[in-house]
Amino acid sequence: MPPIARPLAVAALLSSVSLPAAAEITAAEVWADWQRIVEDYGPQLTVGDEERSGDSLTVTDVAVDYEFPDDAGRIAATIPEITFEELGDGTVEIRVSPVYTVSIAGVAEESGEPFSFDLLSRQPGLVTIASRDGGTTRYDYLGPELTATVENLLLEGEEVDFDIEIGLTGLNGSYEITEGTPRRFVSRTRSEDLSITAEGVDPEDPAASFAMAMNLAEVVSEGAGTISPLAATGELSSVFATGLETDWSLSHGPAEYTFAGVDDGDRFNLTTAAESGSFSGSISPEALVYEGSNTGLAFAVSSSDMPFPEVSFSMAETSGRFEMPIAPADEAGDFGLLLRIIDLDLDEALWGLFDPEGQLPRDPATLVVDLAGKARWLVDVFDPEVTGEMGEGEVPGEIESLSIEALELSVAGAEITGDGAFVFDNTGAGPFAPAPSPSGTLNLRLEGGNTLLDTLVAMGLVPEEQAMGARMMLGLFARPGTGTDTLVSTIEVGTDGSISANGQRIR
């Protein structure tokens, strides 16, 4: 993880310190466990004073200091006061100072120049209640508003005009820790609104500036997994080796994003809206999975460089999924890639750029690519030392099989669909050696292709001789299918390296 990213990750942990780790039933034991968890992550923890009064424990001037290896950066924060009050029913109420500052300083990895900034955390009215059931400690929290603001940004010793604020309103949720080796956690958070705003000026060009804002409503996040003390170091190879397991998800309702920029008098504006969206992922010793989706997307773009005031387009749905193995293994694991763009609809201003007479069908476009297979890593690709020692031409992994679960592209009245499956010979003795040698079948179907080609020729976008060449190529690889203007093709790759189309050998 880059030096600047690691401080930000730990800063995020410090700015949400009111959502802690495991605790027992008394105030003193809650506090003791907080200290243990912080120290497990590497920072030094010092306390100005601890005072016990009746059922309440108050700690003041709680300082957390963390220095990254190789002088990459430093994070320091002092929380003025934390109170732990035993409520008499087996629970402990926790309150943290409503305002405190986290200071971050480091060296940019690419330029080697120093940077620093402060992260001001505000959490007025936030209350956390700790309870315990056997080996599980639960924290329930409720807060009207939480904000984190970046201030005093310095680059190369000079102050930069840049502001960013992240805010949550109507926050409530819970966090559970179960003791063991490793410890396990479960978290649930709901927020009425999540907002991010940022604006700034280019330090090298005061006439260039930007402003952006993002707002998500009805935000729900969940997570579960194990806690690794190595997680704060950012060394992925070591973290995965500890058996880290985690699943997380975030969903939201209506969302809006706006961006406005000015550069040398030129203006640019972008507005994006969505009806809903979701993101999720999981990490285990076996695999990494990430997926996300949005519905009801709408975009509007305007610029002083465009010949018309604004262009817009929309998509009914977008989604994606990525899966791959993590660690070297003797047996291949699952991998996959999914991309879906459903009903991409362009406004007439965009269509008019290349089809002012409306000769092309205005049907919404769709793209679907769904791949799955088996593959394995031969080395630890998350260890920079291992990958840095690899020789030229040495591959870090190998693929055993690939399935094309779905392939679809529809645009301007034409549609191509397909599926297929291949296996790969990785012995180095196959017909495509030294590359892996595939064998299998790919099935394709094209509807409306000739009609679209004729229209493009009539519009002058495709020369007649190029269209003729395209039709000749289609004749080599495809045959007529059922229905008007339909072509189908079956491409087969043999274990001997032969390639045939519809039974006719072409290699």
C-alpha positions as CSV (number, residue, x, y, z in Angstrom):
1,M,0.0,0.0,0.0
2,P,1.4,3.4,-0.9
3,P,2.6,5.6,2.0
4,I,-0.2,8.1,1.6
5,A,-2.8,5.3,1.5
6,R,-1.6,3.7,4.7
7,P,-1.9,6.9,6.7
8,L,-5.4,7.4,5.4
9,A,-6.4,3.9,6.3
10,V,-5.2,4.2,9.9
11,A,-6.6,7.8,10.1
12,A,-10.0,6.4,9.3
13,L,-9.6,3.9,12.1
14,L,-8.7,6.7,14.6
15,S,-11.6,8.9,13.4
16,S,-14.1,6.1,14.3
17,V,-12.5,5.1,17.5
18,S,-15.8,5.3,19.3
19,L,-16.7,2.1,17.5
20,P,-14.1,-0.1,19.3
21,A,-13.2,-3.8,19.7
22,A,-13.9,-6.3,22.4
23,A,-14.8,-5.5,26.0
24,E,-16.0,-7.1,29.2
25,I,-18.8,-5.9,31.4
26,T,-17.0,-3.3,33.5
27,A,-15.8,0.2,32.5
28,A,-12.2,-0.7,33.4
29,E,-12.2,-3.8,31.4
30,V,-13.7,-2.1,28.4
31,W,-10.9,0.5,28.5
32,A,-8.2,-2.2,29.0
33,D,-9.4,-4.0,26.0
34,W,-9.4,-0.8,23.9
35,Q,-5.8,-0.3,24.8
36,R,-4.9,-3.9,23.8
37,I,-6.6,-3.6,20.4
38,V,-4.9,-0.3,19.6
39,E,-1.5,-1.7,20.5
40,D,-2.1,-4.8,18.5
41,Y,-2.3,-2.6,15.4
42,G,1.1,-1.1,16.2
43,P,0.5,2.5,17.5
44,Q,2.0,3.7,20.7
45,L,-0.7,4.7,23.2
46,T,-0.2,7.1,26.1
47,V,-2.8,8.5,28.6
48,G,-2.6,11.8,30.4
49,D,-4.8,10.7,33.4
50,E,-7.3,8.1,34.5
51,E,-10.0,9.0,37.1
52,R,-12.5,6.7,38.7
53,S,-15.7,8.2,40.2
54,G,-18.4,5.9,41.3
55,D,-19.5,3.9,38.3
56,S,-17.7,6.1,35.8
57,L,-14.1,5.9,34.5
58,T,-12.8,9.0,32.7
59,V,-9.5,9.0,30.7
60,T,-8.1,12.2,29.4
61,D,-5.5,13.3,26.8
62,V,-5.5,9.9,25.1
63,A,-2.6,10.1,22.6
64,V,-2.1,7.6,19.7
65,D,1.1,7.8,17.7
66,Y,2.0,5.5,14.8
67,E,5.1,5.7,12.6
68,F,5.3,3.7,9.4
69,P,8.4,1.7,8.5
70,D,11.2,3.3,6.4
71,D,10.2,6.9,7.5
72,A,7.1,6.6,5.2
73,G,4.9,8.6,7.4
74,R,3.4,9.3,10.8
75,I,-0.1,9.6,12.3
76,A,-0.8,11.3,15.7
77,A,-4.0,12.0,17.5
78,T,-5.0,13.2,20.9
79,I,-8.5,12.6,22.2
80,P,-9.3,15.1,25.0
81,E,-11.6,12.8,26.9
82,I,-13.3,9.4,26.9
83,T,-15.8,8.3,29.5
84,F,-16.9,4.8,30.4
85,E,-20.0,4.7,32.7
86,E,-21.4,1.5,34.1
87,L,-25.2,1.7,33.8
88,G,-26.0,-0.9,36.4
89,D,-27.6,-3.4,34.0
90,G,-24.5,-5.1,32.8
91,T,-23.8,-2.5,30.1
92,V,-21.3,0.3,29.8
93,E,-22.0,3.7,28.1
94,I,-19.1,5.2,26.2
95,R,-18.7,8.8,25.1
96,V,-15.8,10.3,23.2
97,S,-14.9,14.0,22.9
98,P,-17.2,15.4,20.2
99,V,-14.2,17.0,18.4
100,Y,-10.6,15.9,18.0
101,T,-7.9,16.1,15.3
102,V,-5.8,13.4,13.6
103,S,-2.5,14.7,12.1
104,I,-1.0,12.9,9.2
105,A,2.4,13.4,7.6
106,G,4.4,11.5,5.1
107,V,6.4,11.4,1.9
108,A,4.7,11.0,-1.5
109,E,6.0,7.7,-3.0
110,E,6.3,9.0,-6.6
111,S,7.8,12.4,-6.0
112,G,9.6,11.8,-2.7
113,E,8.2,15.2,-1.5
114,P,6.7,15.6,2.0
115,F,3.0,16.2,2.6
116,S,0.9,16.7,5.7
117,F,-2.7,17.4,6.7
118,D,-5.1,17.3,9.6
119,L,-8.3,15.3,9.8
120,L,-10.8,17.0,12.0
121,S,-13.4,14.5,13.4
122,R,-16.7,15.8,14.8
123,Q,-19.2,13.4,16.4
124,P,-21.5,15.4,18.7
125,G,-24.1,13.3,20.5
126,L,-22.6,10.0,19.6
127,V,-23.3,7.4,22.2
128,T,-22.1,3.8,22.3
129,I,-23.4,1.1,24.6
130,A,-21.2,-2.0,25.3
131,S,-22.8,-5.3,26.4
132,R,-21.5,-8.8,26.7
133,D,-22.8,-12.3,26.1
134,G,-20.4,-15.1,26.8
135,G,-17.3,-14.5,24.7
136,T,-19.0,-11.9,22.5
137,T,-19.0,-8.2,23.2
138,R,-21.5,-6.0,21.4
139,Y,-21.4,-2.3,20.8
140,D,-24.6,-0.5,19.8
141,Y,-24.1,3.1,18.7
142,L,-26.3,6.0,17.7
143,G,-25.4,9.5,16.5
144,P,-27.2,12.4,14.8
145,E,-24.1,13.4,12.8
146,L,-20.5,12.4,12.1
147,T,-18.1,14.5,9.9
148,A,-14.5,14.3,9.0
149,T,-12.8,17.3,7.4
150,V,-9.4,17.5,5.8
151,E,-7.6,20.8,6.8
152,N,-4.2,22.4,6.6
153,L,-3.0,20.4,3.6
154,L,0.6,21.0,2.9
155,L,2.5,19.8,-0.2
156,E,6.2,20.3,-0.4
157,G,5.9,22.7,2.5
158,E,3.4,24.9,0.9
159,E,-0.3,25.2,1.8
160,V,-2.7,24.0,-0.8
161,D,-6.2,25.4,-1.3
162,F,-8.1,22.1,-1.0
163,D,-11.0,21.2,1.2
164,I,-12.9,17.9,1.6
165,E,-15.6,16.8,4.1
166,I,-17.2,13.4,4.6
167,G,-20.5,13.3,6.6
168,L,-23.0,10.8,8.0
169,T,-26.4,11.7,9.4
170,G,-28.9,9.6,11.2
171,L,-26.3,7.0,12.1
172,N,-27.1,3.8,14.0
173,G,-25.6,0.3,14.1
174,S,-23.7,-2.3,16.0
175,Y,-20.4,-4.0,16.2
176,E,-19.7,-7.4,17.7
177,I,-16.4,-9.0,18.7
178,T,-16.1,-12.7,19.6
179,E,-12.9,-13.7,21.4
180,G,-10.8,-16.5,20.0
181,T,-7.8,-17.0,17.7
182,P,-8.3,-15.2,15.6
183,R,-11.0,-12.8,17.0
184,R,-14.1,-12.5,14.8
185,F,-16.3,-9.5,14.2
186,V,-19.7,-8.7,12.8
187,S,-20.8,-5.1,12.0
188,R,-24.0,-3.4,10.9
189,T,-24.4,0.3,10.1
190,R,-27.3,2.3,8.8
191,S,-27.2,6.0,7.9
192,E,-29.9,8.3,6.5
193,D,-27.4,10.1,4.4
194,L,-23.7,9.9,3.3
195,S,-22.2,13.0,1.8
196,I,-18.8,13.9,0.4
197,T,-17.8,17.4,-0.8
198,A,-14.5,18.6,-2.1
199,E,-13.2,21.7,-3.8
200,G,-9.7,23.0,-4.6
201,V,-7.4,25.1,-6.7
202,D,-4.5,24.0,-8.7
203,P,-1.4,25.2,-6.7
204,E,0.5,25.7,-10.0
205,D,-2.4,27.5,-11.8
206,P,-4.8,29.6,-9.6
207,A,-7.2,29.9,-12.6
208,A,-7.8,26.1,-12.5
209,S,-10.3,24.9,-9.9
210,F,-12.8,22.2,-9.2
211,A,-15.8,21.4,-6.9
212,M,-17.5,18.0,-6.4
213,A,-20.3,16.7,-4.3
214,M,-21.7,13.2,-3.7
215,N,-24.7,12.2,-1.8
216,L,-26.1,8.7,-1.0
217,A,-29.4,8.2,0.8
218,E,-30.5,5.2,2.8
219,V,-27.0,3.7,3.3
220,V,-26.7,0.2,4.8
221,S,-23.4,-1.5,5.3
222,E,-22.6,-4.9,6.8
223,G,-19.4,-6.8,7.5
224,A,-18.1,-10.0,9.1
225,G,-14.8,-11.8,9.4
226,T,-11.6,-12.1,11.4
227,I,-9.4,-9.4,12.8
228,S,-5.7,-9.4,11.9
229,P,-3.3,-7.1,13.7
230,L,-1.3,-7.0,10.4
231,A,-4.2,-5.3,8.6
232,A,-3.0,-1.8,9.4
233,T,0.4,-2.4,7.9
234,G,-1.0,-2.8,4.4
235,E,1.3,-5.8,3.6
236,L,-1.3,-7.9,1.8
237,S,0.9,-11.0,1.5
238,S,1.3,-11.2,5.3
239,V,-2.3,-10.4,6.0
240,F,-3.5,-13.1,3.7
241,A,-1.1,-15.6,5.3
242,T,-2.7,-15.1,8.7
243,G,-6.0,-16.6,7.4
244,L,-7.8,-13.3,7.0
245,E,-11.5,-13.7,6.2
246,T,-13.9,-10.9,5.7
247,D,-17.2,-10.2,3.9
248,W,-18.6,-6.8,3.5
249,S,-21.5,-5.1,1.6
250,L,-22.9,-1.6,1.2
251,S,-26.2,-0.6,-0.4
252,H,-27.8,2.7,-1.0
253,G,-31.0,4.3,-2.3
254,P,-31.1,7.4,-4.5
255,A,-27.6,8.9,-5.2
256,E,-26.3,12.0,-6.9
257,Y,-22.8,13.1,-7.9
258,T,-21.8,16.5,-9.4
259,F,-18.5,17.8,-10.6
260,A,-17.6,21.2,-11.9
261,G,-14.2,22.3,-13.1
262,V,-12.6,25.4,-14.7
263,D,-9.3,25.3,-16.5
264,D,-7.9,28.3,-18.5
265,G,-11.4,29.7,-18.8
266,D,-12.9,26.4,-20.1
267,R,-15.7,25.0,-18.0
268,F,-16.8,21.4,-17.5
269,N,-19.8,20.1,-15.6
270,L,-21.0,16.5,-14.9
271,T,-24.1,15.3,-13.1
272,T,-24.8,11.7,-12.3
273,A,-27.8,10.2,-10.6
274,A,-28.9,6.7,-9.7
275,E,-32.0,5.1,-8.2
276,S,-30.0,2.6,-6.2
277,G,-26.7,0.8,-5.9
278,S,-24.7,-1.8,-4.1
279,F,-21.1,-2.9,-3.6
280,S,-19.8,-6.0,-1.9
281,G,-16.7,-8.1,-1.5
282,S,-15.0,-10.9,0.3
283,I,-11.5,-12.0,1.1
284,S,-10.5,-15.4,2.3
285,P,-7.3,-17.5,2.1
286,E,-8.6,-19.0,-1.1
287,A,-10.2,-16.1,-3.1
288,L,-10.8,-12.4,-3.6
289,V,-14.3,-11.4,-4.8
290,Y,-15.7,-7.9,-5.6
291,E,-19.0,-7.0,-7.2
292,G,-21.2,-3.9,-7.6
293,S,-24.3,-2.7,-9.4
294,N,-26.4,0.4,-10.0
295,T,-29.9,0.9,-11.3
296,G,-31.6,3.8,-13.0
297,L,-28.4,5.7,-13.9
298,A,-28.6,9.1,-15.7
299,F,-25.7,11.3,-16.8
300,A,-25.6,14.9,-18.0
301,V,-22.5,16.6,-19.4
302,S,-21.9,20.2,-20.4
303,S,-18.7,21.9,-21.5
304,S,-17.7,25.2,-23.0
305,D,-15.8,23.1,-25.7
306,M,-19.0,21.4,-26.8
307,P,-21.1,22.7,-29.7
308,F,-24.3,22.3,-27.8
309,P,-25.4,23.2,-24.2
310,E,-25.6,19.6,-22.8
311,V,-25.7,16.0,-23.7
312,S,-27.2,13.2,-21.6
313,F,-27.5,9.4,-21.6
314,S,-28.9,6.8,-19.2
315,M,-28.6,3.1,-18.4
316,A,-31.2,0.9,-16.8
317,E,-28.6,-1.2,-15.1
318,T,-24.9,-1.6,-14.7
319,S,-23.2,-4.4,-12.8
320,G,-19.9,-6.1,-12.5
321,R,-18.2,-9.0,-10.7
322,F,-14.5,-10.0,-10.3
323,E,-13.2,-13.2,-8.7
324,M,-9.7,-14.7,-8.5
325,P,-7.6,-17.0,-6.3
326,I,-5.3,-15.3,-3.8
327,A,-2.5,-17.7,-2.8
328,P,-0.3,-20.2,-4.7
329,A,-1.9,-23.6,-4.7
330,D,-1.5,-27.1,-6.2
331,E,-5.2,-27.1,-7.3
332,A,-6.7,-24.4,-9.5
333,G,-9.4,-22.2,-8.0
334,D,-12.3,-20.3,-9.4
335,F,-11.9,-17.0,-11.3
336,G,-14.5,-15.0,-13.1
337,L,-15.3,-11.6,-14.7
338,L,-18.8,-10.2,-15.3
339,L,-19.7,-7.0,-17.0
340,R,-23.3,-5.9,-17.6
341,I,-24.5,-2.6,-19.2
342,I,-28.2,-2.8,-19.8
343,D,-30.2,-0.4,-22.0
344,L,-27.7,2.3,-22.7
345,D,-29.9,5.1,-24.1
346,L,-28.3,8.1,-25.8
347,D,-30.1,11.4,-26.2
348,E,-30.8,12.9,-29.6
349,A,-27.9,15.4,-29.3
350,L,-25.4,12.5,-29.2
351,W,-27.1,10.5,-32.0
352,G,-27.2,13.7,-34.1
353,L,-23.4,13.9,-34.1
354,F,-23.0,10.9,-36.5
355,D,-26.6,10.3,-37.6
356,P,-28.4,13.6,-38.1
357,E,-31.0,12.1,-40.5
358,G,-32.0,9.3,-38.1
359,Q,-31.2,6.4,-40.4
360,L,-30.0,4.2,-37.5
361,P,-32.4,2.6,-35.0
362,R,-32.4,4.4,-31.7
363,D,-32.8,1.1,-29.7
364,P,-30.9,1.2,-26.3
365,A,-27.6,-0.7,-26.4
366,T,-26.7,-3.6,-24.2
367,L,-23.4,-5.3,-23.4
368,V,-23.0,-8.5,-21.4
369,V,-19.7,-10.4,-20.8
370,D,-19.7,-13.3,-18.4
371,L,-16.5,-15.3,-18.0
372,A,-15.7,-18.1,-15.6
373,G,-12.9,-20.6,-15.2
374,K,-10.2,-22.3,-13.2
375,A,-6.7,-20.9,-12.6
376,R,-3.9,-20.9,-10.0
377,W,-1.0,-18.8,-9.0
378,L,2.4,-20.3,-9.1
379,V,4.0,-17.6,-6.8
380,D,2.7,-15.1,-4.2
381,V,1.7,-12.2,-6.5
382,F,1.0,-10.0,-3.4
383,D,4.6,-10.2,-2.2
384,P,6.7,-7.5,-4.0
385,E,9.9,-9.3,-3.2
386,V,8.7,-12.5,-5.0
387,T,7.4,-10.7,-8.0
388,G,10.5,-8.5,-8.2
389,E,12.7,-11.5,-8.5
390,M,10.8,-13.1,-11.4
391,G,12.7,-13.4,-14.6
392,E,11.8,-12.1,-18.1
393,G,9.1,-14.3,-19.6
394,E,8.4,-16.0,-16.3
395,V,4.6,-16.2,-15.7
396,P,3.2,-15.9,-12.2
397,G,0.2,-18.2,-12.8
398,E,-1.6,-20.5,-15.2
399,I,-5.1,-20.9,-16.5
400,E,-6.7,-24.4,-16.7
401,S,-10.2,-23.6,-18.2
402,L,-12.3,-20.8,-19.4
403,S,-16.0,-20.7,-20.0
404,I,-17.8,-18.0,-21.9
405,E,-21.1,-18.2,-19.9
406,A,-22.7,-15.3,-21.8
407,L,-21.7,-12.8,-24.5
408,E,-24.1,-10.2,-25.8
409,L,-23.8,-7.0,-27.7
410,S,-26.8,-5.2,-29.2
411,V,-26.6,-1.8,-30.8
412,A,-28.4,0.1,-33.6
413,G,-30.6,-2.9,-34.4
414,A,-27.9,-5.5,-34.6
415,E,-27.2,-8.2,-31.9
416,I,-24.4,-10.7,-31.4
417,T,-24.6,-13.4,-28.8
418,G,-22.3,-16.3,-27.9
419,D,-21.0,-18.9,-25.5
420,G,-18.3,-21.4,-25.3
421,A,-15.7,-23.4,-23.3
422,F,-12.0,-24.0,-23.5
423,V,-9.4,-26.0,-21.6
424,F,-5.7,-25.2,-21.6
425,D,-2.5,-27.3,-21.8
426,N,0.1,-25.8,-19.6
427,T,2.8,-28.5,-20.0
428,G,4.7,-26.3,-22.5
429,A,4.5,-29.0,-25.1
430,G,1.2,-28.0,-26.7
431,P,0.8,-26.6,-30.3
432,F,0.9,-23.0,-29.1
433,A,3.9,-23.5,-26.8
434,P,5.4,-21.8,-24.9
435,A,2.0,-20.1,-24.4
436,P,-0.8,-22.2,-22.9
437,S,-2.5,-24.2,-25.7
438,P,-6.4,-24.0,-25.7
439,S,-8.9,-26.4,-27.1
440,G,-12.6,-26.1,-27.1
441,T,-15.6,-24.5,-28.9
442,L,-17.0,-21.0,-29.3
443,N,-20.6,-20.5,-30.6
444,L,-21.6,-17.1,-32.1
445,R,-24.9,-15.8,-33.5
446,L,-25.3,-12.4,-35.4
447,E,-28.7,-10.9,-36.1
448,G,-29.2,-7.7,-38.2
449,G,-25.5,-7.4,-39.1
450,N,-26.0,-7.0,-42.8
451,T,-28.8,-4.5,-42.4
452,L,-26.6,-2.4,-40.1
453,L,-23.7,-2.6,-42.5
454,D,-25.9,-1.5,-45.4
455,T,-27.1,1.5,-43.4
456,L,-23.5,2.5,-42.5
457,V,-22.6,2.4,-46.1
458,A,-25.6,4.5,-47.1
459,M,-24.6,7.0,-44.4
460,G,-21.1,7.2,-45.8
461,L,-19.6,6.0,-42.6
462,V,-18.2,2.8,-44.1
463,P,-16.8,2.7,-47.7
464,E,-18.4,0.1,-49.9
465,E,-15.1,-1.8,-50.5
466,Q,-14.6,-2.2,-46.7
467,A,-18.2,-3.4,-46.4
468,M,-17.5,-6.0,-49.1
469,G,-14.4,-7.2,-47.3
470,A,-16.4,-7.6,-44.1
471,R,-19.1,-9.6,-45.8
472,M,-16.4,-11.9,-47.3
473,M,-14.9,-12.5,-43.9
474,L,-18.4,-13.3,-42.5
475,G,-18.8,-15.8,-45.3
476,L,-15.6,-17.6,-44.3
477,F,-16.6,-17.9,-40.6
478,A,-20.4,-17.9,-40.6
479,R,-23.3,-19.6,-42.2
480,P,-27.0,-18.5,-42.5
481,G,-29.1,-19.2,-39.5
482,T,-32.8,-19.4,-39.0
483,G,-34.6,-16.1,-39.4
484,T,-34.0,-13.1,-41.6
485,D,-30.5,-11.6,-41.6
486,T,-29.1,-14.1,-39.2
487,L,-25.6,-15.7,-39.2
488,V,-24.3,-18.4,-36.9
489,S,-20.8,-19.7,-36.4
490,T,-19.2,-22.5,-34.5
491,I,-15.4,-22.1,-34.0
492,E,-13.5,-25.2,-32.8
493,V,-9.9,-25.4,-31.6
494,G,-8.5,-28.9,-31.4
495,T,-5.8,-30.3,-29.1
496,D,-3.5,-30.5,-32.1
497,G,-3.8,-26.7,-32.7
498,S,-6.3,-27.0,-35.6
499,I,-9.0,-24.4,-35.9
500,S,-12.2,-24.9,-37.9
501,A,-15.3,-22.8,-38.5
502,N,-18.6,-24.6,-39.1
503,G,-16.6,-27.8,-39.8
504,Q,-14.3,-26.2,-42.3
505,R,-10.7,-26.3,-41.3
506,I,-9.0,-22.8,-41.4
507,R,-5.7,-23.7,-39.6
